[in-house]
Amino acid sequence: MDRDGRHPGVWKRLVVESRLSGLGKEMDHTENCIRFARHNFENLQSLIRFADAKAGALAGYVFVLVGTGANLFIKALDKFHLSGSFWRGVLDTLFCIGWTAFLAIAAVVVLRRLLGVVLPRSAKHYDKVDHSRNIMYWEHIALRANNEAYAQDVSRCDSATELRNLSDQGYELAKIVGVKMKAVDSVRVPVLWMTLSWVVGISTAALVILVG
C-alpha cells in the first residue's frame, strides 16, 4: 500500500490507462486529419472536373457558332465584292471585320486558353521523391521498378504517411484548381467579344446575300 492507500497494481493500471487514453486521443486526431484531408482531396477533384466541364462547354459553344455560321459565310463569299455604292462598301467591310475578328478571337484566344485548362499537368511542388513515402501520385508510383516494389512500399504505409500523401496531393490539386479557374475566368470577355463579332458576321453575311 502507498501513502494514499492504493495498491501498487492500481497505480500501474492507472498509468497504463492514462497512456492508452493519450494514445487513443492521438490516433483520433490523426484519423480526423486524414478524414479532413480526404474530404478536401475529393472536393478539389470535383472542382477540377467542374473546370474541365466548363471549358468543354465553352469549346462546344465556339464550335456551334462556327458550324452555324459556316454555311452562311460560304454563301456570302460567292456574292462578296468591294465595288459598288458607298453603303455596299461599308457592308462588305463590316462583313470582313466581323468574321476576321470572330475567327481570330475564337481560334487564337478562346480555344487556346481553354486548351490550357484541360491539358494534363505534372507535380511541381516536390523537392525530391522519397520512395518510402510518396506512394499516391501516379508519376511517383511509376518510378518503382515493378508492381511488387510498389506493393511493398504500400504495405509499410502508416497513418502519418497516408496523411502526408493526402496533404501533398491536396496542395498539388489546389494549385491546379487555381490555374484552371483563372484560365476559365480569363475567357469571359473574349467569349463576349467573339459572340458580338459572330452576330456582326452573321448579320452582314445575310445582308450580302440579300443585296447580291
Phi, psi and omega in degrees: 000143176262189183295332180272004178080019181254145178287143179306328179295328178294318179298318179298319180296320179294321179295316179297316180296322179295316179294318179296323178296317178295320178295321179297318179296320178296319178293320178298319179297316179297317179297321177296320178296317179296318179298317178296316181297320178295316178299316179296319179299313180294322179296317179294322176298322178295320178295323177295316178297322178296315180297318179296319179294320179294319177297319178296320179295319179293321177296319176298322178299319178299313182292329176295316178298317178297314182295318182287335182263346186298313183297316179294323179296317180295318178297321180292327179298326180296333182250011182279132172202152184265356179271158178126204184287171180298315182293328176292324176295320177297317180299313180296323179295316178296323177300313180295315182295316182300311183285326177296314179296318181298309182294322181294313181292318183296311186279313189277320186264298189293303183296324179296318179289322179293326176297325178293339179286315189268351179296140178293151182233147178262161178293136183235000189241033174247124177292320178202162181259122178257112183298336180277348184239318184276095187235012187246317184287139189297323179293324178289322177298318183291348178286342178293152182292325181202176183292333179293319178297320178293319179299322179294319178295319179294322181296337179269003183290131175246184183297321180295319179293318179299315180297319181294318178297317179295317181292322176298315180292324176299319178294317178299315181295323179298319178295319179295317178301317180301315180295315182296315181296320178296321179294318179294316180295330184289347182264002181302303182294315176302322178296321178298312179294324177297317180294317179297318179293327176294319178298317177297316181296316179295315182296313181291327177297317179296320178293321177300318179294318181292317181291322178078000000 
